[in-house]
Amino acid sequence: MRSCCHMTALPSITAIESASAAVRAVERGSMRIRKYQQQQLVSRAAIAEMAGVQRSAITNWERRYTDFPSPTRAGGTDYYYLSDALTWLKGRSVPPRARRDDEGADATYADRARTALVAASEAEAVEDLEAEGFPAAPGTAGDETDGEHLSPADILFREQDEGQWGSGSRIGFLYLLFSLVYLRWAQPRRWAVVRRAAAQGQAGTHIHRFLPAVAQHVEQTLAAQGVTSAMAVRLEDLAPRSPQAIVRLLDKIESSGRGSFTELLGHHALEAGLGSRDAFTPPGVARLLAALLGSSAAQSLYDPNGRGGELLSAVLAARPEQGNEAGGGIPAVTIGSAHPGTRDLAAMNLMVHGARPELLNLTGTTRPWTEGHRRRRADLVLTNPPFNVPAVPVDADWWTYGEPPASNANLAWPQYAVMSLNEGGRAAVLMPNSAATSSNLKEQRIRHALVDRGAVECVIALPAKMFSATTISVNVWILKPEAQERSSGEVLFIDASGLATEVSRKLSVLEADDCALIAAAYHSWRGTGGNGAFLPDSRLPCAAVRRDVVNAAGSSLRPADYARPARRPNVDAEALTDPYGALLRSREEAGRADVLADSRVAGFRQLGGGLGLPIDTAPDDWEWRNLGELCELQAGPSPSLLPKDAYVLGGVVPVVQPKHLRDRRVADARGTAVPYDKAQRLRRFALQEGDILCARTGTVGPVAHVRAGQVGWLFGSNLIRLHRFAPEVCPAYLLAYLSLSRTTEWIKSRSEKTTVPSISKADLQALPVYLPTWSEQKRIAGALGALDEQIARHLEVAWAATQVHKELAEQLVGLVALQGPTAPASADTFPERTSR
């Protein structure tokens, strides 16, 4: 099992607990350590993790004690020699209040660090110790990763941010990962050469040749495809820490799949700061286009605005494995690219998936129809063009469906896609919603011509917030050569705007099931030949509309104008049984909560004088204590331990964020979850029943307690956990005290005056708490806890009543399907979408 510590691999000291003689020798400096072992570096977060303290404690020690080790700067981060850190920690005894159950009076933070290092030991570390003549720690032998295959994101953040790799910029390290994944999958012979050289160079004589050799392999193979790359320049600022770091990185790349290259493209878009016109298409959208059109036996693929090659690589990934290194059986692939910083990445991405692409090197001011590529043909054309950019002029007679306005090239792209198709081919073009209904006369004429001549086959409205770089909503236009006439002359409209899963306030993603549902509707309609037998899924509004009806409606290609939710079947009274029963049950539970709250509050004749203190009770036996004396405070994991992209669809362990702290309870946090293996590495941040969470950044102050059903969830970076409460404090009373408006104001007044308010753990520890006797704490907590339960139960009543209202409104009012002014009377509509 890998450790969750943020630290480098530790070849000389990982099995220290059982090899105590080796440790003493290290600390005395009497053991001769190999040079690369002396260079083991750890970050402040790693020292804190090993010592079992918060990161702020390391910073405080560094400021307070002049003998604290001096840092070494690498890759923009401070690191410390591990041997220096261990020596210094040996002189720091663990205070009695902070001791763990298994720690004695003479325990030091160095002892904790040794225990953590034993847990973090890896097979190669044990082998190094055995080579020095020291015994291995029990239970440390075995596979290095315990069967764990790290994702590219793990490689990126663990290998570089923790200092395991060495020094250099994040973007430079990302280009190294691109290069290695490319060699691993697209150039297996050269990959074998790199691996052999790394294995032979473990003595350190060839470490300086590694990066230039990798860059040379990449540049030479891309040059053979006519692609220029400056990979050597991109890797210049990198410096591997040791030959072993190189071998370890290559081992992890070896276990990565072809899809890891596409995953890394998302990191590149963030690091390189690409704008919406150059940013890569989201993976969910790329998978949808592959599901719609990738199953065809296309022999040629073309993307005139290739970005990172993600659309065509998604189609290639959906095809059966070819097993031919030279790309036998892979379609001919052509891709246009106007961004010099992503052109080589697009070529590498496609080559990773078995293709040998032809690249059309466009400039930023040209379009594919202006550079002699107008006659290019392919069986399948997919593209995500730049939206709302000026149209580069060509002869007006060249446009088959009409000349686009000079100010906007939106309607030029679908024309070019149709004109690039072979007979029987299909095109999918991502288009802004505005292009479907634009009132510009030239654009109206183009839409009219495309529809009238049978070039538009299907239009799909995608959910909002699909793209992180733009807020523009998008449709998919599926096009075909106009000669391919359907007997019915219809256009299929699919409104998928109600699908997708919201992963943040600004971003939603299409899941695999969403893509399959949309593709099934399209393929079902094509399979019927428009003969009326098409029966789409009831969750997805669809309409097959005659072309003349579409043009009569102003040539609108907006699916919502046609694919309306259809009339619901009549619902009898029995259909309301479940929601109404839920309302009755919630009302009964609320009634019981009312009785309990009344009885608990009745014991206080007047709410005032502190936390519900009766006016005839003198607080002589109350005392002021600091919060840090009453419990332990633990800040959430650092962003390097829990980066934003750790949250994934299908994650199984929820991570609580400040937004989930509501009415002193933790709301459902399953929308922000991480995989199980990631949660295992963060298990020291796992919640226990009775823990209290406090928001430390942003809207500081909100608190909540953890209930039984939330045990094992994690808490995020912007929270502080209060746990391991002192015997003299009742946690429920402390929750109530922290909820006071005066307490919240105290916290806010001590928040750092920055763009985003934040309170430190040290400041929160100093919070003065007015502590009554134990019995009085229990009485106060009982009354306020009963009120909290009353609040929660009445919120459930409101929710249940809302559901009954919806059902009853459908029964009493929704007997007639919604009709709008532009809905064509002859459009066949199908049942409603369901939101997620």
Secondary structure in CASP SS format (residue, H / E / C, confidence):
PFRMAT SS
TARGET T0000
AUTHOR 0000-0000-0000
METHOD secondary structure of the structure
MODEL  1
M C 1.00
R C 1.00
S C 1.00
C C 1.00
C C 1.00
H C 1.00
M E 1.00
T C 1.00
A C 1.00
L C 1.00
P C 1.00
S C 1.00
I C 1.00
T C 1.00
A C 1.00
I C 1.00
E C 1.00
S C 1.00
A C 1.00
S H 1.00
A H 1.00
A H 1.00
V H 1.00
R H 1.00
A H 1.00
V H 1.00
E H 1.00
R H 1.00
G C 1.00
S C 1.00
M C 1.00
R C 1.00
I C 1.00
R C 1.00
K H 1.00
Y H 1.00
Q H 1.00
Q H 1.00
Q C 1.00
Q C 1.00
L E 1.00
V E 1.00
S C 1.00
R H 1.00
A H 1.00
A H 1.00
I H 1.00
A H 1.00
E H 1.00
M H 1.00
A H 1.00
G C 1.00
V C 1.00
Q C 1.00
R H 1.00
S H 1.00
A H 1.00
I H 1.00
T H 1.00
N H 1.00
W H 1.00
E H 1.00
R H 1.00
R H 1.00
Y C 1.00
T C 1.00
D C 1.00
F C 1.00
P C 1.00
S C 1.00
P C 1.00
T E 1.00
R E 1.00
A E 1.00
G C 1.00
G C 1.00
T E 1.00
D E 1.00
Y E 1.00
Y E 1.00
Y E 1.00
L H 1.00
S H 1.00
D H 1.00
A H 1.00
L H 1.00
T H 1.00
W H 1.00
L H 1.00
K H 1.00
G C 1.00
R C 1.00
S E 1.00
V C 1.00
P C 1.00
P H 1.00
R H 1.00
A H 1.00
R C 1.00
R C 1.00
D C 1.00
D C 1.00
E C 1.00
G C 1.00
A C 1.00
D C 1.00
A C 1.00
T E 1.00
Y H 1.00
A H 1.00
D H 1.00
R H 1.00
A H 1.00
R H 1.00
T H 1.00
A H 1.00
L H 1.00
V H 1.00
A H 1.00
A C 1.00
S C 1.00
E C 1.00
A H 1.00
E H 1.00
A H 1.00
V H 1.00
E H 1.00
D H 1.00
L H 1.00
E H 1.00
A H 1.00
E C 1.00
G C 1.00
F C 1.00
P C 1.00
A C 1.00
A C 1.00
P C 1.00
G C 1.00
T C 1.00
A C 1.00
G C 1.00
D C 1.00
E C 1.00
T C 1.00
D C 1.00
G C 1.00
E C 1.00
H C 1.00
L C 1.00
S C 1.00
P H 1.00
A H 1.00
D H 1.00
I H 1.00
L H 1.00
F H 1.00
R H 1.00
E H 1.00
Q H 1.00
D C 1.00
E C 1.00
G C 1.00
Q C 1.00
W C 1.00
G E 1.00
S E 1.00
G C 1.00
S C 1.00
R H 1.00
I H 1.00
G H 1.00
F H 1.00
L H 1.00
Y H 1.00
L H 1.00
L H 1.00
F H 1.00
S H 1.00
L H 1.00
V H 1.00
Y H 1.00
L H 1.00
R H 1.00
W H 1.00
A H 1.00
Q C 1.00
P H 1.00
R H 1.00
R H 1.00
W H 1.00
A H 1.00
V H 1.00
V H 1.00
R H 1.00
R H 1.00
A H 1.00
A H 1.00
A H 1.00
Q H 1.00
G C 1.00
Q C 1.00
A C 1.00
G C 1.00
T C 1.00
H C 1.00
I H 1.00
H H 1.00
R H 1.00
F H 1.00
L H 1.00
P H 1.00
A H 1.00
V H 1.00
A H 1.00
Q H 1.00
H H 1.00
V H 1.00
E H 1.00
Q H 1.00
T H 1.00
L H 1.00
A H 1.00
A C 1.00
Q C 1.00
G C 1.00
V C 1.00
T C 1.00
S C 1.00
A C 1.00
M H 1.00
A H 1.00
V H 1.00
R H 1.00
L C 1.00
E C 1.00
D C 1.00
L C 1.00
A E 1.00
P E 1.00
R C 1.00
S C 1.00
P H 1.00
Q H 1.00
A H 1.00
I H 1.00
V H 1.00
R H 1.00
L H 1.00
L H 1.00
D H 1.00
K H 1.00
I H 1.00
E H 1.00
S C 1.00
S C 1.00
G C 1.00
R C 1.00
G H 1.00
S H 1.00
F H 1.00
T H 1.00
E H 1.00
L H 1.00
L H 1.00
G H 1.00
H H 1.00
H H 1.00
A H 1.00
L H 1.00
E H 1.00
A H 1.00
G C 1.00
L C 1.00
G C 1.00
S C 1.00
R C 1.00
D C 1.00
A C 1.00
F C 1.00
T C 1.00
P C 1.00
P H 1.00
G H 1.00
V H 1.00
A H 1.00
R H 1.00
L H 1.00
L H 1.00
A H 1.00
A H 1.00
L H 1.00
L H 1.00
G C 1.00
S C 1.00
S C 1.00
A C 1.00
A C 1.00
Q C 1.00
S E 1.00
L E 1.00
Y E 1.00
D E 1.00
P C 1.00
N C 1.00
G C 1.00
R C 1.00
G C 1.00
G C 1.00
E H 1.00
L H 1.00
L H 1.00
S H 1.00
A H 1.00
V H 1.00
L H 1.00
A H 1.00
A H 1.00
R C 1.00
P C 1.00
E C 1.00
Q C 1.00
G C 1.00
N C 1.00
E C 1.00
A C 1.00
G C 1.00
G C 1.00
G C 1.00
I C 1.00
P C 1.00
A E 1.00
V E 1.00
T E 1.00
I E 1.00
G E 1.00
S E 1.00
A C 1.00
H C 1.00
P C 1.00
G C 1.00
T C 1.00
R H 1.00
D H 1.00
L H 1.00
A H 1.00
A H 1.00
M H 1.00
N H 1.00
L H 1.00
M H 1.00
V H 1.00
H C 1.00
G C 1.00
A C 1.00
R C 1.00
P C 1.00
E E 1.00
L E 1.00
L E 1.00
N E 1.00
L C 1.00
T C 1.00
G C 1.00
T C 1.00
T C 1.00
R C 1.00
P H 1.00
W H 1.00
T H 1.00
E C 1.00
G C 1.00
H C 1.00
R C 1.00
R C 1.00
R C 1.00
R C 1.00
A E 1.00
D E 1.00
L E 1.00
V E 1.00
L E 1.00
T E 1.00
N C 1.00
P C 1.00
P C 1.00
F C 1.00
N C 1.00
V C 1.00
P C 1.00
A C 1.00
V C 1.00
P C 1.00
V C 1.00
D C 1.00
A H 1.00
D H 1.00
W H 1.00
W C 1.00
T C 1.00
Y C 1.00
G C 1.00
E C 1.00
P C 1.00
P C 1.00
A C 1.00
S C 1.00
N C 1.00
A C 1.00
N C 1.00
L C 1.00
A H 1.00
W H 1.00
P H 1.00
Q H 1.00
Y H 1.00
A H 1.00
V H 1.00
M H 1.00
S C 1.00
L E 1.00
N E 1.00
E E 1.00
G E 1.00
G E 1.00
R E 1.00
A E 1.00
A E 1.00
V E 1.00
L E 1.00
M E 1.00
P E 1.00
N H 1.00
S H 1.00
A H 1.00
A H 1.00
T H 1.00
S C 1.00
S C 1.00
N C 1.00
L H 1.00
K H 1.00
E H 1.00
Q H 1.00
R H 1.00
I H 1.00
R H 1.00
H H 1.00
A H 1.00
L H 1.00
V H 1.00
D H 1.00
R C 1.00
G C 1.00
A C 1.00
V E 1.00
E E 1.00
C E 1.00
V E 1.00
I E 1.00
A E 1.00
L C 1.00
P C 1.00
A C 1.00
K C 1.00
M C 1.00
F C 1.00
S C 1.00
A C 1.00
T C 1.00
T C 1.00
I C 1.00
S C 1.00
V E 1.00
N E 1.00
V E 1.00
W E 1.00
I E 1.00
L E 1.00
K C 1.00
P C 1.00
E C 1.00
A C 1.00
Q C 1.00
E C 1.00
R C 1.00
S C 1.00
S C 1.00
G C 1.00
E E 1.00
V E 1.00
L E 1.00
F E 1.00
I E 1.00
D E 1.00
A C 1.00
S C 1.00
G C 1.00
L C 1.00
A C 1.00
T E 1.00
E E 1.00
V E 1.00
S E 1.00
R C 1.00
K C 1.00
L E 1.00
S E 1.00
V E 1.00
L C 1.00
E C 1.00
A H 1.00
D H 1.00
D H 1.00
C H 1.00
A H 1.00
L H 1.00
I H 1.00
A H 1.00
A H 1.00
A H 1.00
Y H 1.00
H H 1.00
S H 1.00
W H 1.00
R H 1.00
G H 1.00
T H 1.00
G C 1.00
G C 1.00
N C 1.00
G C 1.00
A C 1.00
F C 1.00
L C 1.00
P C 1.00
D C 1.00
S C 1.00
R C 1.00
L C 1.00
P C 1.00
C E 1.00
A E 1.00
A E 1.00
V E 1.00
R E 1.00
R H 1.00
D H 1.00
V H 1.00
V H 1.00
N H 1.00
A H 1.00
A C 1.00
G C 1.00
S C 1.00
S C 1.00
L C 1.00
R C 1.00
P H 1.00
A H 1.00
D H 1.00
Y C 1.00
A C 1.00
R C 1.00
P C 1.00
A C 1.00
R C 1.00
R C 1.00
P C 1.00
N C 1.00
V C 1.00
D C 1.00
A H 1.00
E H 1.00
A H 1.00
L H 1.00
T H 1.00
D H 1.00
P H 1.00
Y H 1.00
G H 1.00
A H 1.00
L H 1.00
L H 1.00
R H 1.00
S H 1.00
R H 1.00
E H 1.00
E H 1.00
A H 1.00
G H 1.00
R H 1.00
A H 1.00
D H 1.00
V H 1.00
L H 1.00
A H 1.00
D H 1.00
S H 1.00
R H 1.00
V H 1.00
A C 1.00
G C 1.00
F C 1.00
R C 1.00
Q C 1.00
L C 1.00
G C 1.00
G C 1.00
G C 1.00
L C 1.00
G C 1.00
L C 1.00
P C 1.00
I C 1.00
D C 1.00
T C 1.00
A C 1.00
P C 1.00
D C 1.00
D C 1.00
W C 1.00
E E 1.00
W E 1.00
R E 1.00
N E 1.00
L H 1.00
G H 1.00
E H 1.00
L H 1.00
C C 1.00
E E 1.00
L E 1.00
Q E 1.00
A E 1.00
G C 1.00
P C 1.00
S C 1.00
P C 1.00
S C 1.00
L C 1.00
L C 1.00
P C 1.00
K H 1.00
D H 1.00
A H 1.00
Y C 1.00
V C 1.00
L C 1.00
G C 1.00
G C 1.00
V C 1.00
V E 1.00
P E 1.00
V E 1.00
V E 1.00
Q C 1.00
P H 1.00
K H 1.00
H H 1.00
L E 1.00
R E 1.00
D C 1.00
R E 1.00
R E 1.00
V E 1.00
A C 1.00
D C 1.00
A C 1.00
R C 1.00
G C 1.00
T C 1.00
A E 1.00
V E 1.00
P C 1.00
Y H 1.00
D H 1.00
K H 1.00
A H 1.00
Q H 1.00
R H 1.00
L C 1.00
R H 1.00
R H 1.00
F H 1.00
A E 1.00
L C 1.00
Q C 1.00
E C 1.00
G C 1.00
D C 1.00
I E 1.00
L E 1.00
C E 1.00
A E 1.00
R C 1.00
T E 1.00
G C 1.00
T C 1.00
V C 1.00
G C 1.00
P C 1.00
V E 1.00
A E 1.00
H E 1.00
V C 1.00
R C 1.00
A H 1.00
G H 1.00
Q H 1.00
V C 1.00
G C 1.00
W C 1.00
L E 1.00
F E 1.00
G C 1.00
S C 1.00
N C 1.00
L E 1.00
I E 1.00
R E 1.00
L E 1.00
H E 1.00
R C 1.00
F C 1.00
A C 1.00
P C 1.00
E C 1.00
V C 1.00
C C 1.00
P H 1.00
A H 1.00
Y H 1.00
L H 1.00
L H 1.00
A H 1.00
Y H 1.00
L H 1.00
S H 1.00
L C 1.00
S H 1.00
R H 1.00
T H 1.00
T H 1.00
E H 1.00
W H 1.00
I H 1.00
K H 1.00
S H 1.00
R C 1.00
S C 1.00
E E 1.00
K C 1.00
T C 1.00
T C 1.00
V C 1.00
P C 1.00
S E 1.00
I C 1.00
S C 1.00
K H 1.00
A H 1.00
D H 1.00
L H 1.00
Q H 1.00
A C 1.00
L C 1.00
P E 1.00
V E 1.00
Y E 1.00
L E 1.00
P C 1.00
T C 1.00
W H 1.00
S H 1.00
E H 1.00
Q H 1.00
K H 1.00
R H 1.00
I H 1.00
A H 1.00
G H 1.00
A H 1.00
L H 1.00
G H 1.00
A H 1.00
L H 1.00
D H 1.00
E H 1.00
Q H 1.00
I H 1.00
A H 1.00
R H 1.00
H H 1.00
L H 1.00
E H 1.00
V H 1.00
A H 1.00
W H 1.00
A H 1.00
A H 1.00
T H 1.00
Q H 1.00
V H 1.00
H H 1.00
K H 1.00
E H 1.00
L H 1.00
A H 1.00
E H 1.00
Q H 1.00
L H 1.00
V C 1.00
G C 1.00
L C 1.00
V C 1.00
A C 1.00
L C 1.00
Q C 1.00
G C 1.00
P C 1.00
T C 1.00
A C 1.00
P C 1.00
A C 1.00
S C 1.00
A C 1.00
D E 1.00
T E 1.00
F C 1.00
P C 1.00
E C 1.00
R C 1.00
T C 1.00
S C 1.00
R C 1.00
END
